[in-house]
């Protein structure tokens, strides 16, 4: 069926929680076929992006954590949130590779085939929050796209829920993300992310990053993003 699987991969139902004191971090399955995002994201890019790039982040993260039992048993989000407290000898490796693992695990889930839930616009509470914090979906979309297109070099664009429950758009370099205390320029809980590393789009779009970003909007899984928003706002409200 075109899906290349490894013997050890986490269930796609276990969102971003793959750490276990008895097991390594695992490469998640995609929640769709490699060709399911055509024509917007091509099959070959998805195969390489998932099976080579993401897999390499997982492997290098596990290597870095080997021999550091106090950190090896933590789930990936806990590692990322506390990256500034990770032992200095492995901090950069955990920041880069743990960030790559977290970011990509989220990225696969914020995408959906255009004929099976992808694209369109959000609804309900998330739509209301976007109207409240950006003045409408079109303004939000333009703001997010601008953050993605102007991120110099490699990095990510993010939609995040701040500690006060409001939404924010930002970008980060390399594999950093808004959860990284001590490194996040605009901290918050990421609910939507777009990978703007060249490996995410170069086979199909070459240097045309704006075209890749435009294509992205056709396959956003707004139902999943809305679930992340609702979970994040519950936490924000609990802290106030």
Order of alpha helices (4+ residues) and beta strands (2+ residues): alpha-alpha-alpha-alpha-alpha-alpha-alpha-alpha-beta-beta-beta-alpha-alpha-alpha
